[in-house]
Amino acid sequence: MQAILLAAGESSRFWPLSDGIHKSLSRIMDKPLIQWTIDAIRRAGIKDIIIVQSLSEQVEEELGKANQGISIKYAVQPEPRGMGNAMLRAESAISGPFVLFEPVSHRC
């Protein structure tokens, strides 16, 4: 089982909290929101994660390639074109059943 995390949007609805960074990198209790999601995925037994990020690659810079015993691969969505397009960007890294996550809801 793989997990796909979407972290490539503009984060415009999260302003001013996301000023200059993707909303998934906003920190709560000294940890980025996306890290809380990764920790929950790990506890669920999933050890293969694909993160779809923007061209700025801020998420990859923050998290790196490995994260406490799990494999993280990154796909890039060059411009925000919705969740369907983000999934297409991750397609080449998907190798079987997966679950899709968005680290922060659009309703924030």
Backbone as ProteinMPNN parsed JSONL, in Angstrom:
{"seq_chain_A": "MQAILLAAGESSRFWPLSDGIHKSLSRIMDKPLIQWTIDAIRRAGIKDIIIVQSLSEQVEEELGKANQGISIKYAVQPEPRGMGNAMLRAESAISGPFVLFEPVSHRC", "coords_chain_A": {"N_chain_A": [[0.845, -1.182, 0.0], [0.525, 2.2, -0.82], [0.876, 5.667, 0.021], [-0.372, 8.75, -1.077], [0.399, 12.086, -0.959], [-0.915, 15.269, -1.333], [0.57, 18.253, -2.032], [0.838, 20.639, -3.522], [-0.622, 22.866, -4.243], [-1.671, 26.383, -4.407], [-2.152, 27.438, -1.9], [-3.731, 29.611, -1.302], [-6.102, 30.045, 0.142], [-5.281, 29.754, 2.69], [-3.921, 31.892, 3.49], [-3.3, 34.498, 5.831], [-1.572, 32.748, 7.038], [0.07, 31.049, 5.62], [2.011, 32.567, 4.446], [4.219, 32.864, 1.959], [5.018, 30.192, 2.065], [4.121, 26.733, 1.424], [0.938, 25.619, 2.548], [1.036, 23.153, 3.862], [3.441, 23.19, 5.119], [3.203, 24.85, 7.229], [3.728, 25.379, 10.661], [2.904, 23.484, 13.53], [3.13, 23.043, 16.907], [5.94, 22.962, 16.66], [6.374, 21.414, 14.36], [5.98, 20.682, 10.902], [2.748, 20.72, 9.323], [2.417, 18.702, 7.363], [4.178, 16.799, 8.27], [2.897, 15.769, 10.519], [0.859, 14.368, 9.245], [2.378, 12.471, 7.823], [3.472, 11.063, 9.986], [1.141, 9.879, 11.037], [0.431, 8.227, 8.899], [2.616, 6.485, 8.883], [2.203, 5.226, 11.384], [-0.055, 3.814, 10.694], [1.008, 1.8, 9.268], [1.893, 2.115, 6.662], [4.558, 2.432, 4.496], [5.528, 3.607, 2.229], [5.563, 6.503, 0.534], [4.31, 8.983, -1.647], [4.834, 12.236, -2.514], [3.262, 14.962, -3.903], [4.411, 17.902, -5.105], [4.965, 21.486, -5.567], [6.717, 23.395, -8.144], [8.579, 24.834, -6.687], [9.601, 23.15, -4.798], [9.614, 23.24, -2.006], [8.583, 21.523, -0.056], [10.042, 19.13, -0.329], [12.58, 20.124, 0.287], [12.216, 20.71, 2.979], [11.514, 18.207, 4.139], [13.163, 16.192, 3.014], [14.454, 13.1, 1.549], [14.179, 10.668, 2.967], [12.395, 9.501, 5.846], [12.395, 8.627, 8.846], [12.431, 5.641, 8.591], [10.687, 5.234, 6.432], [9.928, 5.305, 2.926], [10.153, 8.06, 0.834], [9.006, 9.504, -2.068], [9.101, 12.018, -4.582], [6.952, 13.959, -6.629], [6.441, 16.408, -9.147], [4.204, 19.049, -9.619], [3.918, 21.289, -11.993], [2.304, 23.611, -12.247], [-0.527, 24.828, -10.424], [-3.154, 22.813, -11.055], [-5.285, 21.429, -10.111], [-6.564, 18.529, -8.298], [-6.815, 16.174, -9.824], [-4.943, 16.516, -11.889], [-2.67, 16.592, -10.298], [-2.597, 13.951, -9.401], [-2.047, 12.678, -11.819], [0.582, 13.509, -12.145], [1.833, 12.005, -10.211], [1.559, 9.474, -11.136], [3.573, 7.809, -12.387], [5.06, 6.891, -10.24], [3.381, 5.336, -8.782], [2.686, 2.098, -7.699], [0.805, 0.194, -7.142], [-2.003, -0.582, -5.009], [-3.293, 2.371, -3.411], [-3.66, 5.112, -1.079], [-5.122, 8.292, -0.869], [-4.138, 11.449, 0.314], [-4.689, 14.74, 1.516], [-2.748, 16.969, 3.091], [-3.728, 19.26, 4.473], [-6.971, 20.387, 4.808], [-9.059, 21.869, 2.254], [-10.914, 23.467, 3.409], [-9.944, 25.032, 5.416]], "CA_chain_A": [[0.0, 0.0, 0.0], [1.222, 3.475, -0.881], [0.115, 6.873, 0.352], [-0.063, 9.903, -1.91], [0.096, 13.343, -0.278], [-0.965, 16.398, -2.257], [1.136, 19.449, -1.408], [1.319, 21.45, -4.642], [-1.507, 23.991, -4.558], [-1.208, 27.747, -4.135], [-2.384, 27.753, -0.488], [-4.298, 30.96, -1.232], [-7.137, 30.116, 1.176], [-4.63, 29.615, 3.987], [-3.265, 33.166, 3.769], [-1.887, 34.873, 5.861], [-0.793, 31.755, 7.772], [1.026, 30.378, 4.733], [2.729, 33.623, 3.746], [5.482, 32.49, 1.35], [5.276, 28.758, 2.112], [2.939, 25.924, 1.197], [0.207, 25.451, 3.806], [1.432, 21.918, 4.528], [4.666, 23.449, 5.866], [2.894, 25.649, 8.42], [4.167, 24.604, 11.822], [2.092, 23.323, 14.735], [3.955, 22.375, 17.916], [7.297, 22.844, 16.112], [6.445, 20.393, 13.316], [5.102, 21.046, 9.782], [1.498, 19.959, 9.245], [2.592, 17.504, 6.553], [4.87, 15.795, 9.08], [1.866, 15.119, 11.338], [0.196, 13.401, 8.362], [3.336, 11.388, 7.585], [3.549, 10.27, 11.22], [-0.084, 9.067, 11.118], [0.538, 7.209, 7.845], [3.577, 5.502, 9.383], [1.528, 4.446, 12.437], [-1.017, 2.935, 10.024], [1.752, 0.709, 8.64], [2.281, 2.429, 5.287], [5.958, 2.842, 4.505], [5.869, 4.111, 0.899], [4.792, 7.73, 0.354], [4.587, 9.848, -2.795], [4.379, 13.6, -2.236], [3.179, 15.817, -5.085], [4.742, 19.25, -4.667], [5.076, 22.488, -6.627], [8.05, 23.595, -8.713], [9.506, 25.41, -5.7], [10.161, 22.013, -4.066], [9.749, 23.581, -0.591], [8.26, 20.366, 0.779], [11.2, 18.243, -0.384], [13.665, 20.767, 1.031], [11.906, 20.596, 4.408], [11.426, 16.824, 4.615], [14.213, 15.321, 2.497], [14.025, 11.877, 0.863], [13.832, 9.597, 3.903], [11.741, 10.041, 7.014], [12.231, 7.652, 9.924], [12.07, 4.286, 8.198], [9.755, 5.144, 5.309], [10.427, 5.795, 1.649], [9.402, 9.192, 0.294], [9.318, 9.909, -3.442], [8.474, 13.3, -4.888], [6.528, 14.275, -7.989], [6.26, 17.857, -9.253], [3.101, 19.597, -10.395], [4.494, 22.585, -12.357], [1.368, 24.698, -11.946], [-1.708, 24.276, -9.752], [-4.214, 22.499, -12.013], [-6.268, 20.571, -9.475], [-6.175, 17.243, -7.732], [-6.695, 15.18, -10.891], [-3.651, 16.729, -12.517], [-1.65, 16.185, -9.319], [-2.544, 12.491, -9.446], [-1.339, 12.318, -13.055], [2.006, 13.745, -11.904], [2.325, 10.929, -9.339], [1.243, 8.19, -11.768], [4.731, 6.948, -12.669], [5.596, 6.358, -8.983], [2.381, 4.463, -8.175], [2.986, 0.72, -8.076], [-0.245, -0.712, -6.677], [-3.057, 0.111, -4.26], [-2.839, 3.564, -2.702], [-4.638, 5.964, -0.414], [-4.809, 9.681, -1.207], [-4.28, 12.402, 1.419], [-4.312, 16.142, 1.384], [-2.351, 17.25, 4.469], [-4.581, 20.268, 5.079], [-8.222, 20.482, 4.064], [-9.372, 23.123, 1.579], [-11.879, 24.222, 4.194], [-9.258, 25.744, 6.514]], "C_chain_A": [[0.889, 1.243, 0.0], [0.289, 4.585, -0.419], [0.575, 7.983, -0.586], [-0.521, 11.14, -1.156], [0.138, 14.471, -1.295], [-0.495, 17.659, -1.533], [1.653, 20.403, -2.481], [0.47, 22.673, -4.927], [-0.909, 25.332, -4.174], [-1.348, 28.138, -2.665], [-3.024, 29.12, -0.291], [-5.364, 31.089, -0.14], [-6.562, 30.021, 2.587], [-3.874, 30.889, 4.371], [-3.966, 33.837, 4.939], [-1.006, 33.852, 6.585], [0.293, 31.121, 6.918], [1.906, 31.36, 3.978], [4.108, 33.166, 3.26], [5.817, 31.004, 1.37], [3.989, 28.003, 1.798], [2.261, 25.667, 2.537], [0.613, 24.189, 4.56], [2.717, 22.082, 5.336], [4.453, 24.385, 7.049], [3.147, 24.781, 9.642], [3.143, 24.655, 12.959], [2.954, 22.531, 15.709], [5.312, 21.991, 17.332], [7.468, 21.752, 15.057], [5.532, 20.828, 12.167], [3.858, 20.152, 9.748], [1.661, 18.669, 8.455], [3.302, 16.404, 7.348], [3.897, 15.067, 10.008], [1.14, 14.054, 10.516], [1.109, 12.206, 8.093], [3.44, 10.481, 8.81], [2.333, 9.359, 11.37], [-0.06, 7.941, 10.084], [1.496, 6.101, 8.295], [2.934, 4.618, 10.457], [0.502, 3.48, 11.853], [-0.324, 1.797, 9.279], [2.153, 0.942, 7.199], [3.688, 3.008, 5.303], [6.435, 3.388, 3.161], [4.966, 5.304, 0.603], [5.27, 8.468, -0.884], [4.011, 11.216, -2.442], [4.402, 14.386, -3.537], [3.36, 17.25, -4.597], [4.826, 20.191, -5.859], [6.515, 22.565, -7.144], [9.052, 24.124, -7.694], [10.194, 24.333, -4.869], [10.414, 22.325, -2.589], [9.525, 22.372, 0.31], [9.451, 19.416, 0.832], [12.381, 18.82, 0.396], [13.45, 20.618, 2.536], [12.018, 19.161, 4.911], [12.579, 15.932, 4.184], [13.623, 14.063, 1.871], [13.577, 10.778, 1.804], [13.279, 10.221, 5.183], [11.468, 8.901, 7.991], [11.677, 6.308, 9.458], [11.035, 4.151, 7.103], [10.418, 5.721, 4.065], [9.538, 6.94, 1.172], [9.924, 9.489, -1.104], [8.556, 11.203, -3.705], [8.114, 13.381, -6.364], [6.263, 15.785, -8.004], [5.054, 18.168, -10.123], [3.521, 21.031, -10.743], [3.592, 23.789, -12.086], [0.119, 24.091, -11.328], [-2.862, 24.08, -10.728], [-5.196, 21.496, -11.434], [-5.728, 19.219, -9.053], [-5.994, 16.16, -8.796], [-5.351, 15.287, -11.593], [-2.51, 16.332, -11.583], [-1.497, 14.669, -9.318], [-1.816, 12.011, -10.704], [0.17, 12.499, -12.889], [2.627, 12.632, -11.065], [2.246, 9.564, -10.007], [2.455, 7.273, -11.953], [5.325, 6.328, -11.404], [4.619, 5.399, -8.3], [2.61, 3.033, -8.657], [1.923, -0.281, -7.629], [-1.321, 0.071, -5.95], [-2.486, 1.311, -3.5], [-4.016, 4.247, -2.017], [-4.169, 7.403, -0.635], [-5.092, 10.579, -0.006], [-3.997, 13.804, 0.924], [-4.008, 16.592, 2.797], [-3.213, 18.277, 5.181], [-5.815, 20.421, 4.21], [-8.378, 21.835, 3.394], [-10.291, 23.997, 2.411], [-11.261, 24.959, 5.369], [-9.533, 27.228, 6.427]], "O_chain_A": [[1.877, 1.317, 0.731], [-0.934, 4.449, -0.467], [1.768, 8.133, -0.851], [-1.682, 11.24, -0.759], [1.112, 14.612, -2.033], [-1.094, 18.075, -0.541], [2.766, 20.918, -2.374], [0.829, 23.46, -5.802], [0.216, 25.408, -3.678], [-0.708, 29.095, -2.231], [-2.879, 29.724, 0.771], [-5.505, 32.163, 0.445], [-7.288, 30.191, 3.567], [-3.264, 30.96, 5.438], [-5.19, 33.736, 5.017], [0.196, 34.078, 6.728], [1.327, 30.701, 7.439], [2.492, 30.999, 2.957], [5.053, 33.09, 4.045], [6.799, 30.589, 0.756], [2.896, 28.562, 1.893], [2.938, 25.513, 3.553], [0.539, 24.164, 5.788], [3.053, 21.22, 6.148], [5.391, 24.685, 7.787], [2.82, 23.595, 9.653], [2.6, 25.708, 13.296], [3.452, 21.459, 15.366], [5.776, 20.86, 17.484], [8.566, 21.226, 14.875], [4.421, 21.296, 12.417], [3.917, 18.975, 10.102], [1.102, 17.641, 8.837], [3.056, 15.219, 7.126], [4.058, 13.871, 10.254], [0.839, 12.971, 11.019], [0.661, 11.06, 8.132], [3.491, 9.259, 8.674], [2.465, 8.206, 11.779], [-0.489, 6.824, 10.374], [1.213, 4.918, 8.106], [3.102, 3.399, 10.439], [0.219, 2.441, 12.45], [-0.99, 0.925, 8.721], [2.706, 0.042, 6.568], [3.972, 3.956, 6.035], [7.632, 3.608, 2.978], [3.756, 5.148, 0.439], [6.469, 8.569, -1.142], [2.831, 11.331, -2.109], [5.436, 14.469, -4.2], [2.578, 17.751, -3.79], [4.768, 19.76, -7.01], [7.408, 21.884, -6.639], [10.252, 23.884, -7.827], [11.256, 24.577, -4.297], [11.316, 21.75, -1.981], [10.204, 22.217, 1.325], [9.829, 18.95, 1.907], [13.094, 18.089, 1.083], [14.409, 20.421, 3.282], [12.558, 18.923, 5.991], [12.942, 15.006, 4.91], [12.409, 13.978, 1.685], [12.67, 10.018, 1.465], [13.654, 11.334, 5.553], [10.403, 8.285, 7.945], [10.597, 5.89, 9.875], [10.543, 3.049, 6.862], [11.349, 6.521, 4.151], [8.316, 6.804, 1.114], [11.121, 9.697, -1.305], [7.5, 11.448, -3.12], [8.866, 12.933, -7.231], [5.901, 16.364, -6.98], [4.901, 17.626, -11.217], [3.485, 21.904, -9.875], [4.077, 24.864, -11.734], [-0.259, 22.968, -11.663], [-3.478, 25.048, -11.176], [-5.87, 20.786, -12.18], [-4.613, 18.824, -9.395], [-5.104, 15.318, -8.672], [-4.698, 14.279, -11.862], [-1.497, 15.796, -12.031], [-0.378, 14.16, -9.241], [-1.055, 11.045, -10.652], [0.949, 11.721, -13.438], [3.817, 12.348, -11.195], [2.809, 8.595, -9.498], [2.358, 6.073, -11.697], [6.031, 5.324, -11.495], [4.989, 4.722, -7.341], [2.716, 2.779, -9.857], [2.135, -1.489, -7.733], [-1.535, 1.25, -6.234], [-1.356, 1.276, -3.014], [-5.182, 3.999, -2.323], [-2.973, 7.692, -0.593], [-6.151, 10.485, 0.615], [-3.175, 14.019, 0.034], [-4.907, 16.604, 3.638], [-3.41, 18.171, 6.391], [-5.702, 20.57, 2.993], [-7.885, 22.842, 3.905], [-10.422, 25.186, 2.12], [-11.981, 25.46, 6.232], [-9.047, 27.996, 7.257]]}, "name": "protein", "num_of_chains": 1, "seq": "MQAILLAAGESSRFWPLSDGIHKSLSRIMDKPLIQWTIDAIRRAGIKDIIIVQSLSEQVEEELGKANQGISIKYAVQPEPRGMGNAMLRAESAISGPFVLFEPVSHRC"}
